[in-house]
């Protein structure tokens, strides 16, 4: 049954009218904290931790701002710094910007202005920070337009000085607002009460998109995979029971835990090398301990939902775990049914390559047939509401495709990037 087609048009019109009346500036949840483009990555990392914000606005004297700096950038930088002594000369010749970072890392502090790996419209080392801005009078639908194509944050411009910003609205804040709105809007709550299988979520049953590491692999391998694949979290699978999903790591958790000891990453001391070489299961235990010793609670979240979980439950878990994506597990009695998902998704620009992914994606190995089967992200969920609001050209996979193409190009153009600690 096509749940999109069965939405009462009057209800949908009311939702859209309501969303159009709420200003984006009223959802600002992150203050502007800036860092000079000439600052070192170490200083930017320290400032990010001290300010307790998800990102910094990078400014220079020429263009006011050049982009954002966040934990994904730290992860990408540390991956390069940790492997700086192992890059093949041919690889560095083919990747001059990486060569610049490696050279700077060997000779002194690396400037934030060198953090970009590839030529882009703005500086973005991790290629996960598309810089989206919205005007002062932007509304909820304006935010949906920005987020449904892969952005995670939107800067709201100042009315009196368009070159300045009031603050940042994150995808989590918008998702939280829609979740709260659904709680007080029965028709919207009913719409979001179906199982995930009903909605046309692009990666729900595409096992090949699950980025994972074995629990006995080192921390640096998880960091490298997150950087290469352009994702903010990675599934950790039990190395003793093949394919069993035991936990997950997100880039912010990993970097908050490790950054204090890795701030001198330019010349990686022995203690830092030990952290990067540590097996993931040991590292997970290490970062779980402080929370329990502080208040007796295990605050380490479970980044997973079932394919039969409702959309509302999924939204609640995304908000509660502060994760950009959740891993989807399949019950033993459940089989993937892409054709039963919402048919109106087939009218979207992403439909053809998503359909191809469904056909090309190999089924999960037998050992994982009752466990991991795909992923669902904040962007995927917000895209559902963007379609309800008649936002054109909804495609939550755009940034994912760009990052994967960039990663594939990097790997095919020369020798593989090393992950060993020199």
Secondary structure, DSSP 8 states (H G I E B T S, - for coil): --TTTTS-HHHHHHHHHHHHHSBGGGG--B---EEETTSBHHHHHHHHHHHT-SEEEEE-TTTS--EEEEHHHHHHHHHHHHTGGG--HHHHHH-HHHHHHHHHHHHS--BGGG--SS--SSB-TTS----EEE-TT-BHHHHHHHHTTT-SEEEEE-SS-TTSEEEEEEHHHHHHHHHHHHHT-HHHHHHTTSBGGGS--TTTT-GGG--EEETTSBHHHHHHHHHHHT-SEEEEE-SSSTT-EEEEEEHHHHHHHHHHHHTTGGG--HHHHHHHHSBHHHHHHHHHHHHHHHHS-------EEETTSBHHHHHHHHHHHT-SEEEEE--TT----GGGS-GGGGGSTTHHHHHHHHHHS----GGGTTSEEEEEEHHHHHHHHHHHTT-SS--TTHHHHHHHHHHHHHHHSSS----S--
